[in-house]
Amino acid sequence: MTWQLQDAKNKFSEVVDTSITNGPQIISRRGRNTAVLISYDEYQKLTTPSKDLKALLYNSGFHELDLTRDKSLTGRASEQLI
């Protein structure tokens, strides 16, 4: 929902309650969107660092893949097309 700044000031408690129950609330000034009010839970989701890359890759199962090079393939790629 979009609130005009003056309405958001006058109904601040309602804007806060609505941000908790219905998600982010947009506040506009002079017809332009200028701010967003979000709940604290939503703020924490946005600012909490995600797992580091190493942990992400390890937990994805990629660490179980055999990525060693097949040494039976030698020579240039053009020679292997025959």
MOPAC internal coordinates of N, CA, C and O (Angstrom, degrees):
PM7 1SCF
backbone

  N    0.0000 0     0.00 0     0.00 0    0    0    0
  C    1.4536 1     0.00 0     0.00 0    1    0    0
  C    1.5222 1   108.86 1     0.00 0    2    1    0
  O    1.2310 1   120.62 1   -33.60 1    3    2    1
  N    1.2913 1   116.42 1   146.40 1    3    2    1
  C    1.4617 1   121.66 1   177.28 1    5    3    2
  C    1.5247 1   109.64 1  -107.54 1    6    5    3
  O    1.2310 1   121.43 1   -47.41 1    7    6    5
  N    1.3316 1   114.87 1   132.59 1    7    6    5
  C    1.4654 1   122.42 1   179.73 1    9    7    6
  C    1.5171 1   108.82 1  -115.54 1   10    9    7
  O    1.2310 1   120.57 1   -43.23 1   11   10    9
  N    1.3200 1   116.51 1   136.77 1   11   10    9
  C    1.4591 1   120.32 1   169.31 1   13   11   10
  C    1.5260 1   106.67 1   -69.88 1   14   13   11
  O    1.2310 1   119.86 1   -35.90 1   15   14   13
  N    1.3084 1   117.88 1   144.10 1   15   14   13
  C    1.4555 1   121.92 1  -176.04 1   17   15   14
  C    1.5289 1   112.49 1   -51.99 1   18   17   15
  O    1.2310 1   120.17 1   133.98 1   19   18   17
  N    1.3203 1   117.28 1   -46.02 1   19   18   17
  C    1.4714 1   120.05 1  -178.61 1   21   19   18
  C    1.5302 1   110.75 1   -61.98 1   22   21   19
  O    1.2310 1   120.07 1   138.61 1   23   22   21
  N    1.3396 1   117.47 1   -41.39 1   23   22   21
  C    1.4670 1   120.70 1   177.74 1   25   23   22
  C    1.5245 1   111.01 1   -65.73 1   26   25   23
  O    1.2310 1   120.75 1   139.77 1   27   26   25
  N    1.3332 1   116.16 1   -40.23 1   27   26   25
  C    1.4686 1   119.95 1   179.06 1   29   27   26
  C    1.5251 1   111.03 1   -63.03 1   30   29   27
  O    1.2310 1   120.41 1   142.12 1   31   30   29
  N    1.3373 1   116.83 1   -37.88 1   31   30   29
  C    1.4674 1   120.24 1   176.69 1   33   31   30
  C    1.5241 1   111.06 1   -64.26 1   34   33   31
  O    1.2310 1   121.19 1   133.64 1   35   34   33
  N    1.3292 1   115.33 1   -46.36 1   35   34   33
  C    1.4603 1   120.50 1  -176.43 1   37   35   34
  C    1.5297 1   113.03 1   -69.68 1   38   37   35
  O    1.2310 1   120.83 1   151.83 1   39   38   37
  N    1.3265 1   116.01 1   -28.17 1   39   38   37
  C    1.4653 1   120.68 1  -176.46 1   41   39   38
  C    1.5259 1   111.11 1  -121.15 1   42   41   39
  O    1.2310 1   120.97 1  -139.34 1   43   42   41
  N    1.3270 1   115.75 1    40.66 1   43   42   41
  C    1.4645 1   120.06 1  -173.55 1   45   43   42
  C    1.5223 1   112.37 1   -55.79 1   46   45   43
  O    1.2310 1   119.48 1   135.98 1   47   46   45
  N    1.3146 1   118.60 1   -44.02 1   47   46   45
  C    1.4690 1   121.53 1   179.63 1   49   47   46
  C    1.5251 1   110.94 1   -59.75 1   50   49   47
  O    1.2310 1   120.59 1   139.96 1   51   50   49
  N    1.3198 1   116.49 1   -40.04 1   51   50   49
  C    1.4640 1   120.47 1   178.86 1   53   51   50
  C    1.5278 1   110.95 1   -67.56 1   54   53   51
  O    1.2310 1   120.52 1   139.65 1   55   54   53
  N    1.3274 1   116.62 1   -40.35 1   55   54   53
  C    1.4727 1   120.20 1   178.17 1   57   55   54
  C    1.5261 1   109.62 1   -62.52 1   58   57   55
  O    1.2310 1   120.04 1   136.33 1   59   58   57
  N    1.3216 1   117.53 1   -43.67 1   59   58   57
  C    1.4714 1   121.50 1   178.84 1   61   59   58
  C    1.5236 1   109.89 1   -62.65 1   62   61   59
  O    1.2310 1   120.09 1   131.12 1   63   62   61
  N    1.3154 1   117.43 1   -48.88 1   63   62   61
  C    1.4689 1   120.70 1   179.92 1   65   63   62
  C    1.5280 1   111.33 1   -59.34 1   66   65   63
  O    1.2310 1   120.52 1   138.81 1   67   66   65
  N    1.3166 1   116.61 1   -41.19 1   67   66   65
  C    1.4588 1   120.90 1   179.98 1   69   67   66
  C    1.5267 1   110.97 1   -66.57 1   70   69   67
  O    1.2310 1   120.14 1   143.92 1   71   70   69
  N    1.3292 1   117.33 1   -36.08 1   71   70   69
  C    1.4675 1   119.71 1   178.31 1   73   71   70
  C    1.5291 1   110.98 1   -65.90 1   74   73   71
  O    1.2310 1   120.47 1   148.36 1   75   74   73
  N    1.3236 1   116.70 1   -31.64 1   75   74   73
  C    1.4671 1   121.05 1   178.90 1   77   75   74
  C    1.5308 1   110.55 1   -73.61 1   78   77   75
  O    1.2310 1   120.42 1   137.91 1   79   78   77
  N    1.3137 1   116.80 1   -42.09 1   79   78   77
  C    1.4651 1   120.06 1  -174.92 1   81   79   78
  C    1.5223 1   114.33 1   -89.13 1   82   81   79
  O    1.2310 1   120.28 1   146.55 1   83   82   81
  N    1.3422 1   117.08 1   -33.45 1   83   82   81
  C    1.4661 1   120.29 1  -173.47 1   85   83   82
  C    1.5233 1   114.62 1  -116.09 1   86   85   83
  O    1.2310 1   119.65 1  -179.34 1   87   86   85
  N    1.3123 1   118.27 1     0.66 1   87   86   85
  C    1.4563 1   120.37 1   179.38 1   89   87   86
  C    1.5177 1   112.83 1    97.73 1   90   89   87
  O    1.2310 1   120.90 1     8.38 1   91   90   89
  N    1.3172 1   115.89 1  -171.62 1   91   90   89
  C    1.4704 1   121.88 1  -174.40 1   93   91   90
  C    1.5279 1   113.29 1   -54.10 1   94   93   91
  O    1.2310 1   121.55 1   -38.34 1   95   94   93
  N    1.3334 1   114.65 1   141.66 1   95   94   93
  C    1.4677 1   122.33 1   178.77 1   97   95   94
  C    1.5183 1   108.85 1  -116.35 1   98   97   95
  O    1.2310 1   120.90 1   -53.74 1   99   98   97
  N    1.3177 1   115.88 1   126.26 1   99   98   97
  C    1.4632 1   121.64 1  -177.92 1  101   99   98
  C    1.5302 1   108.48 1   -89.97 1  102  101   99
  O    1.2310 1   120.95 1   -42.80 1  103  102  101
  N    1.3215 1   115.79 1   137.20 1  103  102  101
  C    1.4594 1   121.48 1   178.03 1  105  103  102
  C    1.5260 1   107.76 1  -117.51 1  106  105  103
  O    1.2310 1   121.08 1   -50.30 1  107  106  105
  N    1.3262 1   115.55 1   129.70 1  107  106  105
  C    1.4618 1   119.65 1  -178.51 1  109  107  106
  C    1.5191 1   110.83 1  -115.50 1  110  109  107
  O    1.2310 1   121.90 1   -27.60 1  111  110  109
  N    1.3162 1   113.97 1   152.40 1  111  110  109
  C    1.4659 1   121.74 1   177.07 1  113  111  110
  C    1.5228 1   107.30 1  -132.15 1  114  113  111
  O    1.2310 1   120.94 1   -53.46 1  115  114  113
  N    1.3098 1   115.81 1   126.54 1  115  114  113
  C    1.4766 1   121.73 1  -179.53 1  117  115  114
  C    1.5309 1   111.78 1    53.57 1  118  117  115
  O    1.2310 1   121.06 1  -140.69 1  119  118  117
  N    1.3421 1   115.57 1    39.31 1  119  118  117
  C    1.4573 1   120.02 1   175.70 1  121  119  118
  C    1.5181 1   115.62 1    82.06 1  122  121  119
  O    1.2310 1   119.85 1  -178.79 1  123  122  121
  N    1.3239 1   117.90 1     1.21 1  123  122  121
  C    1.4739 1   121.28 1  -179.61 1  125  123  122
  C    1.5223 1   109.69 1  -116.87 1  126  125  123
  O    1.2310 1   120.78 1   -45.63 1  127  126  125
  N    1.3335 1   116.12 1   134.37 1  127  126  125
  C    1.4621 1   119.94 1   176.19 1  129  127  126
  C    1.5233 1   108.70 1   -65.06 1  130  129  127
  O    1.2310 1   120.74 1   -54.02 1  131  130  129
  N    1.3448 1   116.20 1   125.98 1  131  130  129
  C    1.4593 1   119.70 1  -174.08 1  133  131  130
  C    1.5203 1   114.53 1  -124.84 1  134  133  131
  O    1.2310 1   120.18 1   159.36 1  135  134  133
  N    1.3436 1   117.26 1   -20.64 1  135  134  133
  C    1.4616 1   119.44 1  -177.04 1  137  135  134
  C    1.5216 1   109.51 1  -154.00 1  138  137  135
  O    1.2310 1   121.80 1   -17.70 1  139  138  137
  N    1.3396 1   114.16 1   162.30 1  139  138  137
  C    1.4635 1   120.99 1   176.49 1  141  139  138
  C    1.5178 1   107.76 1  -133.76 1  142  141  139
  O    1.2310 1   120.56 1   -47.62 1  143  142  141
  N    1.3200 1   116.53 1   132.38 1  143  142  141
  C    1.4536 1   121.50 1   175.24 1  145  143  142
  C    1.5213 1   107.39 1  -104.52 1  146  145  143
  O    1.2310 1   121.04 1   -55.16 1  147  146  145
  N    1.3435 1   115.61 1   124.84 1  147  146  145
  C    1.4622 1   120.77 1   178.83 1  149  147  146
  C    1.5237 1   109.25 1  -123.76 1  150  149  147
  O    1.2310 1   121.12 1   -20.94 1  151  150  149
  N    1.3331 1   115.46 1   159.06 1  151  150  149
  C    1.4550 1   119.84 1   178.03 1  153  151  150
  C    1.5320 1   109.36 1   -70.72 1  154  153  151
  O    1.2310 1   121.12 1   -18.58 1  155  154  153
  N    1.3235 1   115.45 1   161.42 1  155  154  153
  C    1.4626 1   120.02 1   179.09 1  157  155  154
  C    1.5254 1   110.96 1   -63.48 1  158  157  155
  O    1.2310 1   120.24 1   141.95 1  159  158  157
  N    1.3362 1   117.14 1   -38.05 1  159  158  157
  C    1.4731 1   119.94 1   177.80 1  161  159  158
  C    1.5286 1   110.86 1   -60.41 1  162  161  159
  O    1.2310 1   120.42 1   136.84 1  163  162  161
  N    1.3228 1   116.81 1   -43.16 1  163  162  161
  C    1.4685 1   120.49 1   178.45 1  165  163  162
  C    1.5240 1   110.52 1   -65.16 1  166  165  163
  O    1.2310 1   120.39 1   139.89 1  167  166  165
  N    1.3153 1   116.86 1   -40.11 1  167  166  165
  C    1.4615 1   121.75 1   177.37 1  169  167  166
  C    1.5340 1   110.53 1   -58.98 1  170  169  167
  O    1.2310 1   120.60 1   135.26 1  171  170  169
  N    1.3275 1   116.46 1   -44.74 1  171  170  169
  C    1.4670 1   119.62 1  -179.73 1  173  171  170
  C    1.5196 1   111.36 1   -64.14 1  174  173  171
  O    1.2310 1   119.93 1   141.73 1  175  174  173
  N    1.3221 1   117.75 1   -38.27 1  175  174  173
  C    1.4669 1   120.58 1   177.44 1  177  175  174
  C    1.5305 1   110.44 1   -60.75 1  178  177  175
  O    1.2310 1   121.02 1   141.08 1  179  178  177
  N    1.3244 1   115.66 1   -38.92 1  179  178  177
  C    1.4631 1   120.11 1  -177.24 1  181  179  178
  C    1.5196 1   113.18 1   -76.37 1  182  181  179
  O    1.2310 1   120.12 1   152.70 1  183  182  181
  N    1.3356 1   117.38 1   -27.30 1  183  182  181
  C    1.4669 1   119.47 1  -173.73 1  185  183  182
  C    1.5187 1   114.32 1  -105.56 1  186  185  183
  O    1.2310 1   119.62 1   168.64 1  187  186  185
  N    1.3352 1   118.34 1   -11.36 1  187  186  185
  C    1.4578 1   120.18 1   179.01 1  189  187  186
  C    1.5145 1   108.88 1   -75.25 1  190  189  187
  O    1.2310 1   120.12 1   -54.46 1  191  190  189
  N    1.3280 1   117.37 1   125.54 1  191  190  189
  C    1.4682 1   119.18 1  -179.39 1  193  191  190
  C    1.5278 1   110.84 1   -61.69 1  194  193  191
  O    1.2310 1   121.78 1   -39.03 1  195  194  193
  N    1.3089 1   114.20 1   140.97 1  195  194  193
  C    1.4557 1   118.20 1   176.14 1  197  195  194
  C    1.5263 1   108.74 1   -80.04 1  198  197  195
  O    1.2310 1   120.44 1    -6.06 1  199  198  197
  N    1.3239 1   116.76 1   173.94 1  199  198  197
  C    1.4617 1   120.57 1  -179.90 1  201  199  198
  C    1.5256 1   110.20 1   -59.02 1  202  201  199
  O    1.2310 1   121.14 1   -26.73 1  203  202  201
  N    1.3097 1   115.43 1   153.27 1  203  202  201
  C    1.4563 1   117.74 1   177.10 1  205  203  202
  C    1.5291 1   109.63 1   -73.47 1  206  205  203
  O    1.2310 1   120.31 1   -15.91 1  207  206  205
  N    1.3161 1   117.02 1   164.09 1  207  206  205
  C    1.4535 1   122.92 1  -174.60 1  209  207  206
  C    1.5225 1   111.58 1   -59.27 1  210  209  207
  O    1.2310 1   120.05 1   138.40 1  211  210  209
  N    1.3212 1   117.51 1   -41.60 1  211  210  209
  C    1.4589 1   121.03 1  -179.28 1  213  211  210
  C    1.5222 1   110.84 1   -59.94 1  214  213  211
  O    1.2310 1   120.21 1   133.08 1  215  214  213
  N    1.3231 1   117.20 1   -46.92 1  215  214  213
  C    1.4649 1   121.31 1   179.65 1  217  215  214
  C    1.5221 1   110.72 1   -65.51 1  218  217  215
  O    1.2310 1   120.42 1   140.48 1  219  218  217
  N    1.3237 1   116.81 1   -39.52 1  219  218  217
  C    1.4490 1   120.87 1   179.35 1  221  219  218
  C    1.5221 1   111.01 1   -61.62 1  222  221  219
  O    1.2310 1   120.21 1   132.22 1  223  222  221
  N    1.3381 1   117.21 1   -47.78 1  223  222  221
  C    1.4627 1   120.74 1   179.97 1  225  223  222
  C    1.5217 1   111.29 1   -66.25 1  226  225  223
  O    1.2310 1   119.87 1   139.71 1  227  226  225
  N    1.3259 1   117.85 1   -40.29 1  227  226  225
  C    1.4569 1   121.15 1  -179.87 1  229  227  226
  C    1.5304 1   110.82 1   -62.91 1  230  229  227
  O    1.2310 1   120.54 1   136.61 1  231  230  229
  N    1.3056 1   116.58 1   -43.39 1  231  230  229
  C    1.4628 1   120.64 1  -178.70 1  233  231  230
  C    1.5183 1   113.07 1   -75.69 1  234  233  231
  O    1.2310 1   119.56 1   166.26 1  235  234  233
  N    1.3194 1   118.45 1   -13.74 1  235  234  233
  C    1.4578 1   121.49 1  -179.47 1  237  235  234
  C    1.5214 1   112.45 1   -79.57 1  238  237  235
  O    1.2310 1   119.67 1   164.09 1  239  238  237
  N    1.3329 1   118.24 1   -15.91 1  239  238  237
  C    1.4591 1   121.20 1  -177.40 1  241  239  238
  C    1.5192 1   112.73 1    96.27 1  242  241  239
  O    1.2310 1   119.73 1   172.72 1  243  242  241
  N    1.3353 1   118.11 1    -7.28 1  243  242  241
  C    1.4602 1   120.91 1  -179.81 1  245  243  242
  C    1.5257 1   112.24 1   -62.65 1  246  245  243
  O    1.2310 1   120.17 1   153.12 1  247  246  245
  N    1.3274 1   117.29 1   -26.88 1  247  246  245
  C    1.4664 1   119.78 1  -178.00 1  249  247  246
  C    1.5254 1   111.28 1   -65.61 1  250  249  247
  O    1.2310 1   119.82 1   163.86 1  251  250  249
  N    1.3236 1   117.94 1   -16.14 1  251  250  249
  C    1.4576 1   121.26 1   179.55 1  253  251  250
  C    1.5276 1   112.54 1   -86.55 1  254  253  251
  O    1.2310 1   119.31 1   169.54 1  255  254  253
  N    1.3060 1   118.92 1   -10.46 1  255  254  253
  C    1.4644 1   121.95 1  -179.54 1  257  255  254
  C    1.5238 1   111.34 1   -72.68 1  258  257  255
  O    1.2310 1   120.83 1   -36.81 1  259  258  257
  N    1.3259 1   116.01 1   143.19 1  259  258  257
  C    1.4575 1   121.55 1   175.30 1  261  259  258
  C    1.5273 1   107.52 1   -89.61 1  262  261  259
  O    1.2310 1   120.86 1   -73.38 1  263  262  261
  N    1.3113 1   115.95 1   106.62 1  263  262  261
  C    1.4627 1   120.86 1  -176.93 1  265  263  262
  C    1.5261 1   112.48 1  -105.04 1  266  265  263
  O    1.2310 1   120.24 1  -162.52 1  267  266  265
  N    1.3214 1   117.14 1    17.48 1  267  266  265
  C    1.4659 1   119.33 1   178.42 1  269  267  266
  C    1.5155 1   109.22 1   -70.59 1  270  269  267
  O    1.2310 1   121.09 1   -30.65 1  271  270  269
  N    1.3113 1   115.52 1   149.35 1  271  270  269
  C    1.4556 1   121.77 1  -176.83 1  273  271  270
  C    1.5163 1   110.71 1   -77.51 1  274  273  271
  O    1.2310 1   120.56 1   -41.92 1  275  274  273
  N    1.3227 1   116.53 1   138.08 1  275  274  273
  C    1.4597 1   122.01 1   177.02 1  277  275  274
  C    1.5240 1   107.66 1   -78.06 1  278  277  275
  O    1.2310 1   120.45 1   -74.94 1  279  278  277
  N    1.3293 1   116.74 1   105.06 1  279  278  277
  C    1.4607 1   121.28 1  -174.82 1  281  279  278
  C    1.5190 1   112.49 1   -80.13 1  282  281  279
  O    1.2310 1   119.57 1   176.51 1  283  282  281
  N    1.3314 1   118.43 1    -3.49 1  283  282  281
  C    1.4604 1   120.16 1   177.65 1  285  283  282
  C    1.5211 1   111.37 1   -74.71 1  286  285  283
  O    1.2310 1   120.57 1   162.31 1  287  286  285
  N    1.3161 1   116.52 1   -17.69 1  287  286  285
  C    1.4598 1   120.71 1   177.79 1  289  287  286
  C    1.5265 1   108.22 1   -91.78 1  290  289  287
  O    1.2310 1   120.23 1   -74.84 1  291  290  289
  N    1.3076 1   117.17 1   105.16 1  291  290  289
  C    1.4657 1   121.04 1   179.34 1  293  291  290
  C    1.5119 1   109.52 1  -121.09 1  294  293  291
  O    1.2310 1   120.66 1   -15.81 1  295  294  293
  N    1.2865 1   116.34 1   164.19 1  295  294  293
  C    1.4605 1   121.10 1   178.81 1  297  295  294
  C    1.5102 1   112.04 1    90.74 1  298  297  295
  O    1.2310 1   121.83 1     3.54 1  299  298  297
  N    1.2905 1   114.10 1  -176.46 1  299  298  297
  C    1.4590 1   120.24 1  -177.65 1  301  299  298
  C    1.5344 1   111.08 1   -82.99 1  302  301  299
  O    1.2310 1   121.14 1   -22.97 1  303  302  301
  N    1.3029 1   115.42 1   157.03 1  303  302  301
  C    1.4563 1   120.39 1  -178.89 1  305  303  302
  C    1.5214 1   110.65 1   -61.38 1  306  305  303
  O    1.2310 1   119.63 1   143.84 1  307  306  305
  N    1.3445 1   118.30 1   -36.16 1  307  306  305
  C    1.4615 1   121.07 1  -177.68 1  309  307  306
  C    1.5222 1   111.07 1   -67.66 1  310  309  307
  O    1.2310 1   119.55 1   151.45 1  311  310  309
  N    1.3393 1   118.47 1   -28.55 1  311  310  309
  C    1.4578 1   122.02 1   178.81 1  313  311  310
  C    1.5159 1   110.85 1   -73.58 1  314  313  311
  O    1.2310 1   119.81 1   154.50 1  315  314  313
  N    1.3276 1   117.96 1   -25.50 1  315  314  313
  C    1.4564 1   122.00 1  -176.47 1  317  315  314
  C    1.5241 1   112.11 1   -83.77 1  318  317  315
  O    1.2310 1   119.81 1   171.79 1  319  318  317
  N    1.3171 1   117.97 1    -8.21 1  319  318  317
  C    1.4590 1   120.79 1  -177.73 1  321  319  318
  C    1.5197 1   112.52 1   -79.89 1  322  321  319
  O    1.2310 1   119.57 1   171.34 1  323  322  321
  N    1.3126 1   118.43 1    -8.66 1  323  322  321
  C    1.4844 1   121.31 1  -176.61 1  325  323  322
  C    1.4825 1   111.74 1   -71.69 1  326  325  323
  O    1.2310 1   120.10 1   180.00 1  327  326  325

